[in-house]
Every structure is written in C-alpha cells, then in structure tokens.
Amino acid sequence: MEFRYLGNSGLKISEITYGNWLTHGSQVENEIATKCVHAALDAGITSFDTADVYANTKAESVLGEALKGQRRESLEIFTKVYWPTGPRGHNDCGLSRKHIMESINGSLSRLQTDYVDLYQAHRYDYETPLEETMQAFADVVRAGKALYIGVSEWTAEQIRTAHGMAKDLGIQLISSQPQYNMLWRVIEPEVVPTCQELGISQIVWSPIAQGVLTGKYKPGQPLPEGSRATDESGGAKAVAGLLEDETLEAVAKLEPIAQELNLTMAQLAIAWVLANDNVAAALVGASRPEQITSNAEAAGAKLEADVLAKIDDALAGVVKNDPTLTVSPETRPC
C-alpha cells in the first residue's frame, strides 16, 4: 500500500480507501462485511470512509464493530453529515448547527471512537447560512470530535468560499469527495484546479463507475445475475445511466489495454484516477473479501502518458465532463 498527504495537511491516508456506501448494513451480511474490512486491513488499507445516511446509520455501526480491537492511532476514519437519518424529522438532515452537533455524536457512538479523522459535508445546504455550517464544524474540531473537515459534491465556488471561512475560523478544510472515474470527469474543468490552488485533495468515489469499468456488463447481453445493476434496493438506480450500449462498447476497448499492463479492468480504472495528482485516494467498496484484495493491488500502479492517451481514445464520445453536473438539492430532503 502507498500513502498520500490529504491536502495541505500533515495527514497521510492510504491511496486505496475502503468505503461502505452500498454494502454494509444493506447488501451484504454483517459477517461478510467484517471479513471485507479485515481483508482491507490485511491489504494495508488504513483509511475507511462511511456516512451516517448509509443504510440509515447501520453502515457506521457495522464498520465500528468490524474495526473494534484495531489500534485507533493506526487508522483514519471518515464519515459525513447532510442526508436524512432516523425518522426524517424536519431537523434530521442538512447542515444546520443542530443537525451537525447531534449527528457527530451519533456517528462517534456508532463508530465506537472518540473522534473521526475527517468529517465531511455530504452535500451543500442551500437552506442554512454557510457561516453557520462552518462555525459548527469549527466547534466540532475544537471539541476534538473531528480532526479535519471536508466536503462532498460541492462546486468549485462553494469550495472556495468555505475554504476561506474555515481559514478565518482556524480550521482546515482539506478534502473534496466527488464522483470521479474514466467516464465521469466533471471535476476536471473547475473543481480540480480550484482545489490544487487551495491545497485540497480529492477522495473520489465510484472509481470503477459502479462496476461498469470492470467490463462485466456487455452490450446487448442480459445483466449478470447478482450484479449491482440487478439490485433494486439501491444499486440498480446508481448504475442505470451507465448501461447504454455505446458506453459498454467503449469500455470493452479498455480490455486489451488492461491485459497489456497485466492489470484487471478494475485495477486499471483505479490506477487511472490515482494518476491525477490532485487525487489522494480512490474509494473502493466490496461485497466479497477477494474483491478488496484484488482492487488494493492497484496501489502504486503507474500509467504512462501513452496509456492515458489510449484510454482517452477508447472512451471518446462517452465521457461526461460538464462541471454543472455537480449539484446539491436546492431544498433539504426532509
């Protein structure tokens, strides 16, 4: 495993980070989830990302139980706040001071830890003054409940404004967590240049595009049984927009590139996002321990310029790079 600094901080995280968005507490049994976490630890992964909304708080509980007994100082644990949790009452979402203060306490209890290394705003809250949100985050940091602050799916302008406020408050906003992969490059025109200027790193989710970049979905063929695209509890909706024949035909052109490098398709996809200097880590989930073991082998893989050019040629016409596709709900979802 290799490690990278997160933004302009002294914090190092594993460049392959374990995420449990669609798995823990929902798609896989707790026993399998624990085995996946232990496989991640065996592969040298030290960074773990979750959120209070995942499986309506269950994912945090499963992760906390799976990490029990590990040396806390050797781990980096991230979680997030914004989306509705619990009974979805009128204050059970967003980035108000009330919701942030209540949510951090709940997350710490479920994760069985006194602090998280990174506390992230899961979306931008248009209904709460940003000053209120950043002051609440500053108080969370000063209380020792979080060490650093991050955001997820914020625009470049939103990141710049929040970074300035954080600096004035004496805290460090050091990360952005956007969707980013070979097919979805909307952060490249604006978010990445802004973050490079401000000293903020990307921790990217969906580096293998919900499994599409593994090559398991074939144009004109039935969806593989048991795949995420057949999971009506959440996975199917997430992957549906990537299953057009044109996209799948382009992805198939990546197979010889991966074979030439002696990489799996998933490893090629992960190595591609890590080739971006502004990316500190790729978030990788797993429903089976062997998946995380294999994907972790992408750590340290280097893609030369000619390989990156071949990838661009293969995917020409199916890549999304419009920065306006980075959006947050205009009204709170509760």
N, C-alpha and C positions, 0 to 999 in steps of 0.2 A: 504494500500500500504506500502511496505517496501522499503528502500533506501540503496544503497551500494556506497562505495567510488569508483571512477573511477581511477584505477591505484594507484600510489603512490602520488596522489594529494589530496587536501582537498575538491574536488568537489564531491558532492553526487548526484546520479541520481536515478530515480525510476527504480526498478528492472524489471518492465514491461514498456517498452518504445514504444511509438506509432510511427510506420513507415508508409510512404505513397508511397512505391515503385510502386505498380501495380494498385493503386486505384485512387488517386486524379488526376484530370485533364484528366483521361482516362476512367477507368472502371465505375466510379460512377459519378453522377451529383454533382455539387458543393454544392448544398443544403444538400445532403446526406453526403457528405464528411465533411461539417461543423458540422452536427449532430454527426458524429462519433468522431470528435475531442472534442466536448463538452461532449460526453459520456466518453471519456478518462479522461478528466479533472474531471468529476463527480466521476470517479473511483479512483481518487487520483494520476493519472499519471501526472507527471510534465515534462517528457523528451520526446522530439519529434525529429524524425530523418527524413531527406529528402535528396535530391541531385538535383543539377542543371539539370542533364540529365533526371530526371523523367518527363515523358510527355513533354519533351523538354522545360523545365523551368516552365511549368504550375503547377506542383505539389507544387513547392515552393510558387507560388502566392496564390494558394488555401489555403495552410497552414498558410501563413501570414495573410490572410483575416480572417480565422477561429479563429486565436489567438488574433485578434485585440480586445483591451479593457481589456485583461488579464494583471495582474501585471508582467512586464517583469522579475523582480528580482526573481519571484517565479517559473520561467520556465528555462529549459535547452534545447536549440535549437541547433541541429546538422545539418550540411549539408556537401556536398562533391564536389570534383572537379576532373576531368580527362576526362570523356567521352564527345563526341561531343555535342555541343549545337548550337542553331541558324542555320545558313546556312551551317554549316560544312565546313567552310573555312580552309585553311591549318594551321592556328594557333588557331582554335576553339576547340582544345582538347589537352590532355596531361598535363604535369606538368612543362611546361616552366614558367619562371618568368612572361612573357607576359600574358599567359593564366590564371595563378593563380591570378595575380593582377586585371585583368579585370573580372574574374569570381567571386571573393569575392565581388566586388562592385555590380555586378548584383544580386547575391544571397541576399545581405543585402537589396537591394531595393525591391526585390520581397517578402522577408520575413517581410518587414516593421519593421526592427530593426537596431540598430546601431552596433550590434555585434552578433556573434554566440558564443556559449559556446565551441563548438568543430568543427574544420574544418578538414576534412579528405581527404586524397589522395585516390581516389576511386579505383585505380589500380596502379601498379608500372609502371613508364615510362622509358623504356629502351633507348629512344632516347634523353633524357635530362639528363645531369650530375646530380647525386643525390645532389651534393653540391649546384647547382643552385636552385633545388627544395627546399631544406631545408633552404637556405638563404631567399628565397621568403616567405616561411612560417614564418620564424622568423620576417621578416619585417611586415607581416600581423598581427602577435601577438603584435609587438611593436607599431603598429599603432592603437591598441585597437579594431581591427575588428574581432579578434578571441581571445579567452582566452587560449585554449589548442589545440594541434594538435593530429590527429590520422591517421590511415591508414586502408585500407580495402583490404582484399585478398592479403596480402603480405606474402612472405615466411619468415621463421624464420631468415634466413641470412640477408634478406633485412631489416627486422625489427631491428635486432641488429645493423647493420651499420647506419641506420637512427637515431636510439636512441642515438648512440654515437655522431653523428653530432649535433643533437638537444641539447644535454647536453653542447657541446662546444659552441653553439650559445646562451645558456642561456634560452632556451625554453623547454617546457615539452611535450614530445610525450607520451601520457598516455593510448592510446586505439588502439585496433585492431578490425575491424569489418569483421568477416568471416562468411561464411555459416556454421551452426553447428546444428545438431539435432541427434536424435537416430539412423538415417540411415546414416548420413554423419558426420563422426568423424575424418576427415583428419587433423584437427589441433591438435589432442591429442598427436601424437608422437613427434612433434618438436616445433610447434608454442606455445602451452600452456607452456611447460617447459621453453622456452626462455623468454616468457612474464612474467612468475612468477619470474624469476631471475631478470628481468629488472624493474619490478614494472609497468607492463602494463596490463590492463584488456581487456577482450573480451566483445564487444557488438554484440551479434550474430543475424544474420538474418536467416529467414526460420526455426524457431524452430519447426514448425509443418509440415515441408517438403512440402511446397506449398499446404497444406491441406490434404496430404496423411495420415498423422498421426491422423487425426480426425476420420478415419475409414469410411469415406463416399464413397470411391471408393472400390468396391467389385470385387474380382477376377471372371472373366468370365461374368460380367454383364455390360450393357451399362453405359457409363459415365453419371453421374447425370446431368440433364438439368440445364443450367445456372451456372454450376461449372467452376472453373478456367481452368480445362482441356479442356473445350469446347470453350474457349475464344481465337480465332485466332489472336487477336490483341496483344498478348504477353504472356498471362498466360499459354496457351496450350503448348508452347515451353518449358517453365520453368518446367512444371510438367511431361512432356512426359517420361523422363527417369526413373520415379519412379512408373510407372504403370504396370510393369511386374507382372504376376500372383504370382510368387514366393514371391515377395516383399509384395504384398497385402495380401497374405495368412499369412505371418509372422506378419504383422501389426494387422491382425484380432485376433491374440493370445494376444494382449495387452488389449483387451476389458474387460476380466474378472479381470485383474489387476487394471484397472481404476475403475471398478464397486466396487471392494473390498475397494478401498480408497475413494469412494464417489466423484470421480472426473470425469469430462468428458475426452474423449480421448485427446482433445486439451490441457486441463489443465494438464494432465499427461505429455504430451510432453514438455510443458513449464516448469513445475516443474523439469523435468529431466535435461534440460540444466542449470537451475539455481542451480542444485545440484553440479555443477562444481565450485569450489571455485574461479577459475580464471575468471568466467563469472560475469560481473557487471549487465548486463541487457539482456533481450530477447526482440527482436524487433517484435512487433505484429501489423499487419495491420487489416483493417476491411472494408467490403463493406456495413455493416449494423451496427447501433449503438449497438444492442444487442450482436453482436459478441465480440466487445471490452469489454463490461461489463462482459461477461462470462469469457473471457480469462484473464482479470485482476484479477479474483478470484484465479488464480494460485499463486499470490504473497503470500509468506510466507509458501506455502505448502512444507513440508519436506518429502523426500523419504528416507526410511531406507535402509541399505545395502542389506537386503534380497530382497527388492522390486527392487533395481537396478540389482541384480543378476537375478531375474525373467525376467526382461526386456531384459537383455543380452541373456538369454537362448531363449527367444521367437524370437529374431531377428538374431540369429546365422546363418551365411551364407549369409546375405543380407546387412551387414554393410560395408560401404566404409571407410577405414582408411589409405589410401596411401597418405603421405604428398606431393608427387609430383603432386597430383591433384589440388593443389593451384597454379594457373597460372595467368599471366597477358599477354596481347597481346605483341608479340615481336616487332610489329611496331604500331605506332599510328593509331587509327581508323578514321583518317581524313587527 
